[in-house]
Amino acid sequence: MDVLLQAQDLRLPPRLDGLSLSLRRGETLGLLGVNGAGKSSLLMALAGVLPGVRGGLRVAGRPLDREARRRIGWLPQRPPLYPDLSVRENLAFFAGLQGVREPARIDQALRRFDLDGLARRLVRQLSGGEHMRLALACVLAHEPDILLLDEPSAGLDPLQTEQLHHLIQRETPRRAVLLASHLLPDIERLCQRALLMHQGRVVATESLREAPRQVRLRLREDPGPDALSALPGIATAEPLGPGEWLLSLEDPAPPGLAEQIAQRRWGLEAWEPLGSGLMARFRALSTGESGTEAGP
Amino acid sequence: MIRLILGNEWRQRLFTAPWWLLAAASWLICAWLLFAQLQVYQEIQPRLAAGGSLLGVNDLLIAPTLNTLSLLILLIAPVLGMNALSEERRSGRLSLLLAGPLSPVQLLLGKWLGILLPLLLIVAGIFAMLASLATGMHLDWPRLGVALLGLGALSALASAVALLGSALARHAAGAFAIGLGLLGLLWLGDSVIDPQAPAWWLALGPRLARLLRGTLYSDDLVYFLVLGLGALLLALPPLLRLRERPPWRPLREILALALILACGVGAAQLSLAHRHTLYRSTPLPRALLETLDALRGPVTITAYAPQLPLLRARIEKLIRPLQDRYPALRLRWVDPQREPQLARRLGIRHNGELRIEGMGRSQRVARADYPSLLRALRHIARHGEPWILALRGHGEAPLEGGARSISAWADALDEYGYQVVAIGPDDPLPDNARLMLVAGPQQPFSAATRQRLREWLARGGRLLWLHEGGAEATLLALGGVGSLPGTLVTPVRRTGLGPLQQAVQPPPLLVPPGTPPALMDGAHALLPPREADWKLVARFDSDPRAWNETGPLQGRVRHQPLLGEIKGAHALGLLLQRGGERIAVLGDSDLARNTLFGRGGNRALLLGLVNWLNGEQLSTRAAADDLRIAWRPLSGALLALFHLLLGPLLLAGAGLWVQRRRRRGGPA
């Protein structure tokens, strides 16, 4: 696999402190950290919009010039689209900035992200999930090689989060993806590798390929373990407390499982995928214990 | 990329209600002021026409509306521009935009055009409103064209400054305040900056005033270009800091600032040295321009005028072109009703009198018009006071004396800056004399005098010959002009004049429109030259029923063709030109004598002849030709209804409709 993004010793005290990483095509790397850990700053630095950052940055082997910028798609936190323009106008504008001007390609992007029915709707009238879908469409319309996603599921309900995950999974195989989040389930679900960031540094790195796939589920109704286990993709269902269940998923877990549970009218309140021992280290960091410094 | 940004800005403006409401409000304000002034104008129009006002609709209606529009531009531009960059920054979109291949310069230009074009649409709409007045008024289109260019330049500058405010501020309100503050400083510059200080160059008011008056200086274009570019360049660093690495390059930015300053200073120096007018709607007489060029140091014109808007506007209109040519000329106002002692001490007798001071001299100007100003300024400058040589020694009309002299004409010429000097046939010719007057010679000239006159003409001299039948050979030799024998007579019952009197209408080349006919008495029919090298510039003729009576002019006179008497329109005035030589011949000298000088249009004709011969085209007094409003009450009412009600309502309604339709998800 070719290295698409290489950052060397990025520094911007106190936000970034000698951070290095490399990202290959087909790889999805998670950035996990508490608020203020430097995740967004790192993504901004990689997108070339963080003033004053020092260090080396190469995109497909070349410096961050005009051509290199064209290969990056950066989705900032709470993507700021134009609220008084329609879905289509926003998409046409942001895609146009990357050189995509043909109406047919805009139509194609609308269909790809299931936005064709909303094309004329103003952005201010969209739901959170629709807004995020449009933002993804804007970022991906020019088919960038590198995708930088900053807290994509922030503010979304479980159903919307599930849909978004599905979309991201669909779009990532051909690209190098860096996903920043403070939600462990996002990282575990979407990434093959995760970096744990704290105070501008990478303090741990972990491969998530072999991690067992479990989900903590909270329901208002009690369907019973048998009903849950009967769903395709669920190996076992263990009760954790009133309304709380621990589901062990088959590998690979089928897409749209959360949707299926939501449709059963059991009152889905939380869908929290659990992963490896990363959560323990993340908790330790957020409560003040220091981690082990490690390279990516 | 720039087009993409512009398109995005364009959609955000035109697909939301605020721009439409802004346009509707601007339209309503301008229409309200325009039609309020129009109502007053229609009330005073008869008085203006009767008084031969120099100010017409273009000065009294269009100019104030353009001034209002320029103020609106200064207010609207910061409103349109306040969100341009500050809102992008606040929402986080600015980083998103600059993360891609879009360069900060492209973003800046797209945003600038995104402010400018909607602003120009508003300006164009209000110009269309003004243009609709042409259905009943005589609009000064060239002047309007230059004013449109000026307002376009102002819009471009105001958009750039508004964008600068938006680049510097974090919030829209701050951007609006910065933009408005900077534009206000430029606007008020002429009030707070000393005119002699270099910073005066920054003052916006005088430059805009010149453009709105229809005068286009290269200096002013350079001003708008330099300040507009400067504002855009200053707006760039905040964008560069978001993206470039290293973001802050003090050396580069200091160099950029130094470059802007150098451009400004260089442009000021260059334009001062090479100032020229591309278009001027109120051309000053050449003699006045030359006199202004000869002035040195500050010159002050004090106008003694009470607070009468029309009087002050008329004087301002007269003085402004002079200030354009000579910026060190200042106009100040003294209200004689508030300072009666000062006015009395200086001998001010009439409202509107002027006092000119400069170069250690002072002059009082009783009548505010260009000829009088020329005379006074010539005195101040001690420059170009031309002499008119009145040839004597052949029975010509005397310069001084009673009814048969031409002293009244000489006095009038003195009032207009000419000095009439008597000269004998053998006297040396002074250097500053350009015009020779031969007023009714009775005796033939000597060969030597004839030769001197021929040489005088060949050197570019000008000759005004008032023919009384004598010295015909000399007239023929000099200009090839002959005359018929006898005196022209016309049947009394046909003209209402005496039998020997002729009423002739001089051509517009000599007199302003509306001047009454000149009155000649005992005139002689002239014969135009047959030589092809003399070009006949103009001629004016007698009544077509006149004939040259060769018999005694007593008792009953009758047309007798057999005696060589020819009936028809005979030439009574000829204007001839050959290269630089000019000759004007009138078939009568009596109209210049004191007995007839004040009758009919004689004064205007004789002054006009002197002006034409000197190439000065000095109008004696021309009323504005745009005084009249010629529309039916219904047309006026319909126009007012449209501009005051329908136009603003349509704009506001369209904005609300567009916004509502878009919110429903339909196409705009």
Interface residues (C-beta under 8 A of the other chain):
Chain A: M44 A47 G48 V49 P51 G52 V53 L64 R66 E67 R69 R70 I72 W74 P76 R78 P79 P80 L81 Y82 D84 L85 S86 E89 F93 F94 G96 L97 Q98 G99 R120 R121 L122 Q125
Chain B: M1 L4 G7 N8 R11 Q12 F15 T16 S91 G92 R93 S95 L96 L97 L98 A99 G100 P101 L102 S103 R241 L242 R243 E244 R245 P246 P247 W248 R662 R663 G665 G666 P667
